[in-house]
Amino acid sequence: MAKEKIVLAYSGGLDTSVILAWLKETYDAEIIAFTADIGQKDELDGLEEKALATGASKVYIDDLREEFASDFIYPMFQSGALYEGQYLLGTSIARPLIAKRMVEIARAEGATAIAHGATGKGNDQVRFELTAAALAPEISVIAPWRLEAFREQFPGRAEMIEYAEKHGIQVQATASKPYSTDRNLLHISFESGMLEDPWFDASADSNRDMYVLSVSPEDAPDQPEYIELEFEQGNAVAINGEKLNPLQMMETLNELGGKHGIGRIDMVENRFVGMKSRGVYETPGGTILFAAHRRIESLTMDREVMHLRDSLISKYSTLVYNGFWFAPERLAIQALVTESQKNVTGTVRMKLYKGNVIAAGVKSPVSLYNPNIATMEADPTQAYDQGDAAGFIRLNALRLKVSSGVEQQSGK
């Protein structure tokens, strides 16, 4: 009989390298390694050879960068998503795409299961498995970190490093740099190891070599750089007059932001599974895009539409963070977001300087801002009669006066 097939989400890092060998040994199965190219750059070098040498029977390395940028990053940025006021969801938004492609491969290969290297304490296990449940409920999921036998053998990363060394598996993690990283087109994250101490200063000079996408703000150019971003219906389409597709846009903004030390975030966040965790993120291009998008919205979005959309940002961000990208409620909110962006067209000028993204001008052919109405000088259009404000205030104050009167009568 043919062996069972398992599709493993494989990054080539410590966890998935060890898991690949462990799955093959434990399940006596054929392991198909899958890596999504979503912007890891040189991290993909030699990955196929490494997976095969570790025991994979077949390796998929699929270039999903364009799909990632156009179908995941751009729609999310239209929503204004920002988890807990800081996190631009760089890891969160990549997981549903990876899981989507993984179940497609599983079906094509006749695999009965997919596997991932997410720990039982993290968010990624939820994101992978909720996506699989939504798209391919008939395929089972193997999560080694949740299996007692696996945890007994590998109580921590130190044991995994030792196992890798013993089995000739090359990994980047070492005892001196045990933190884990996750890189894609939108960001790179750092967690675990010395970062588990929230008092540890990740911005200190001694830790400069940890960062990948950006220079330290102190090392950024002493002169600011101005850029102009053009938007069409809520999507960035050009930089300084040069038309770019979403993938090219993200790559270019990453270079610009990284050059000026933009997009570093160090935060303690609330995981879906209930605990707090500390993460350090570099999101240079996303930080610029987020600020520019908000700026063009301020000029072109109707007030009530903006406020309605903004009221859903927390919900939308939480859905993405928790892994509900393919859930009906996220799709419903996305439909509203798409409608809200129809008039978000124009050009934003931004100043990049030592970690800062500074607004330096905005214009639009469909601007809702009318300087003749907003002016503090005489209004040539006479569209606004200042005297009308008295009645406006009087009517809005009515319920406050009534409430105050009731409180005074009751002696409160």
Secondary structure as GFF3:
##gff-version 3
##sequence-region A 1 412
A	DSSP	beta_strand	5	9	.	.	.	ID=ss1
A	DSSP	alpha_helix	14	27	.	.	.	ID=ss2
A	DSSP	beta_strand	30	37	.	.	.	ID=ss3
A	DSSP	three_ten_helix	41	44	.	.	.	ID=ss4
A	DSSP	alpha_helix	47	54	.	.	.	ID=ss5
A	DSSP	beta_strand	58	63	.	.	.	ID=ss6
A	DSSP	alpha_helix	65	68	.	.	.	ID=ss7
A	DSSP	pi_helix	69	73	.	.	.	ID=ss8
A	DSSP	alpha_helix	74	78	.	.	.	ID=ss9
A	DSSP	alpha_helix	95	109	.	.	.	ID=ss10
A	DSSP	beta_strand	113	115	.	.	.	ID=ss11
A	DSSP	alpha_helix	124	135	.	.	.	ID=ss12
A	DSSP	beta_strand	140	142	.	.	.	ID=ss13
A	DSSP	three_ten_helix	144	146	.	.	.	ID=ss14
A	DSSP	alpha_helix	148	153	.	.	.	ID=ss15
A	DSSP	alpha_helix	157	166	.	.	.	ID=ss16
A	DSSP	beta_strand	180	183	.	.	.	ID=ss17
A	DSSP	beta_strand	188	191	.	.	.	ID=ss18
A	DSSP	three_ten_helix	193	196	.	.	.	ID=ss19
A	DSSP	three_ten_helix	205	210	.	.	.	ID=ss20
A	DSSP	three_ten_helix	217	219	.	.	.	ID=ss21
A	DSSP	beta_strand	225	232	.	.	.	ID=ss22
A	DSSP	beta_strand	235	239	.	.	.	ID=ss23
A	DSSP	beta_strand	242	243	.	.	.	ID=ss24
A	DSSP	alpha_helix	246	259	.	.	.	ID=ss25
A	DSSP	beta_strand	264	270	.	.	.	ID=ss26
A	DSSP	beta_strand	276	282	.	.	.	ID=ss27
A	DSSP	alpha_helix	284	300	.	.	.	ID=ss28
A	DSSP	alpha_helix	303	311	.	.	.	ID=ss29
A	DSSP	alpha_helix	313	322	.	.	.	ID=ss30
A	DSSP	alpha_helix	328	340	.	.	.	ID=ss31
A	DSSP	beta_strand	346	353	.	.	.	ID=ss32
A	DSSP	beta_strand	356	363	.	.	.	ID=ss33
A	DSSP	alpha_helix	371	374	.	.	.	ID=ss34
A	DSSP	alpha_helix	388	410	.	.	.	ID=ss35
###
